[in-house]
Amino acid sequence: MECAAPTSPRLNQAGKHLQQVSRSKPRSIDTGGLRTLERRIEDLEKLVASQSRELQIQFERIAQLQAECDVLRVRFIKT
């Protein structure tokens, strides 16, 4: 024989809340707001691309400086 566990009032309230949320009508998308959002996303993508290029330049310069330091260190050790 199986015993069903009694449900708590909290669980019942949560279930009712989920049912209310799932029954709500989907919002209509405002085309003006959507265009604004798309434009902002494009602007952010451009900014990310620009920042990525700048970081790549900085990383290459750091690598060059480290290589120069290594050369100087080897020369200093030899003398």
For each residue, the residues with C-beta under 8 A, 3 or more apart:
1:
2:
3:
4:
5:
6:
7: 11 12
8: 11 12
9: 12 13
10: 13 14
11: 7 8 14 15
12: 7 8 9 15 16
13: 9 10 16 17
14: 10 11 17 18
15: 11 12 18 19
16: 12 13 19 20
17: 13 14 20 21
18: 14 15 21 22
19: 15 16 22 23
20: 16 17 23 24
21: 17 18 24
22: 18 19
23: 19 20
24: 20 21
25:
26:
27:
28:
29: 33 34
30: 33 34
31: 34 35
32: 35 36
33: 29 30 36 37
34: 29 30 31 37 38
35: 31 32 38 39
36: 32 33 39 40
37: 33 34 40 41
38: 34 35 41 42
39: 35 36 42 43
40: 36 37 43 44
41: 37 38 44 45
42: 38 39 45 46
43: 39 40 46 47
44: 40 41 47 48
45: 41 42 48 49
46: 42 43 49 50
47: 43 44 50 51
48: 44 45 51 52
49: 45 46 52 53
50: 46 47 53 54
51: 47 48 54 55
52: 48 49 55 56
53: 49 50 56 57
54: 50 51 57 58
55: 51 52 58 59
56: 52 53 59 60
57: 53 54 60 61
58: 54 55 61 62
59: 55 56 62 63
60: 56 57 63 64
61: 57 58 64 65
62: 58 59 65 66
63: 59 60 66 67
64: 60 61 67 68
65: 61 62 68 69
66: 62 63 69 70
67: 63 64 70 71
68: 64 65 71 72
69: 65 66 72 73
70: 66 67 73 74
71: 67 68 74 75
72: 68 69 75 76
73: 69 70 76 77
74: 70 71 77 78
75: 71 72 78 79
76: 72 73 79
77: 73 74
78: 74 75
79: 75 76
